[in-house]
Amino acid sequence: MEEYQDYSLSGRVFQKIREDILKGRYQEHDELRENTIGKELGVSRTPVREALRQLELEGLVTIVPNRGAYVTGITRKDVKDIYAIRSMLEGLCARWATEHITEEQLTELEEIIMLAEFYTKKEDTQNIEQVMEFDAKFHTVLYEASDSRILAHVLKDFHKYVQLARKSSVISEERARKSIREHKQILRAIKEKDADMAEQLANEHVHRVMQNLRRQGYEKNQEDQSNGKN
């Protein structure tokens, strides 16, 4: 849990369990046993119990009295709602980034795009995974460039919440290339100080990701999983 050293002990446990849920290590309806998690993380049951209560407040875990804690996960509707909200907030983020972005951040975004293009030229699943990481980094830098701690925090959380959905969306080489082109257009608008265009392009980018998820049948797959089908 070294990456969470800035948090309290219960905060580090919370961040680790939440990350495991969002990355798919724990599936919906899985039981989260305090003893097992405590031994795995090298902590007592108390911080684990506190973390599970926090996760219940976030809607990721359901605690059943006298039975235990179970993963709720991200539902099909959650994903739709998050993308609908992001489609507006990402545009606002791009608008504010146009006003506050630094030269260092502009350079970083250009380097991210360049590296993403390099990896898309290699037909390998591992390279597509790398492209996905650069996709996430691009958005993270934009969030920071907005110069709004609150907006950046909200969007980073939303980004984590739909990691599995995004993985399905960007996994194809075709979508990866389109996503890079869209990032280029957003960056160009920001460099040209065209806040209106940057906002519009960022909104459209999120809409296209959601449309791609629908085309790939993500929503149906999620429904089937909820019904216990494989």
Number of C-alpha atoms within 10 A of each C-alpha: 11 6 9 14 10 9 12 11 18 18 18 21 25 23 18 16 21 24 16 13 21 19 16 13 12 19 17 18 14 15 17 19 15 20 14 12 17 17 11 9 14 11 16 13 16 14 19 26 20 16 23 27 18 17 21 17 11 11 13 21 24 21 17 9 7 6 8 12 22 21 21 20 21 19 15 16 12 13 20 16 12 15 20 15 14 21 22 17 20 28 24 22 27 31 24 21 27 25 16 16 21 12 10 9 17 18 10 15 22 17 14 22 21 14 14 24 17 12 18 21 12 12 10 12 13 11 18 22 16 16 27 21 14 22 20 17 16 22 20 17 18 23 26 19 22 22 16 14 11 11 16 22 14 13 20 16 10 16 19 16 22 18 18 16 21 20 16 15 22 22 16 13 18 10 15 21 17 15 22 21 15 18 22 16 17 25 24 16 21 24 17 12 16 16 22 15 19 28 26 19 21 25 22 17 22 22 17 17 21 21 12 17 19 14 11 13 12 18 18 12 14 17 15 12 13 14 9 8 9 7
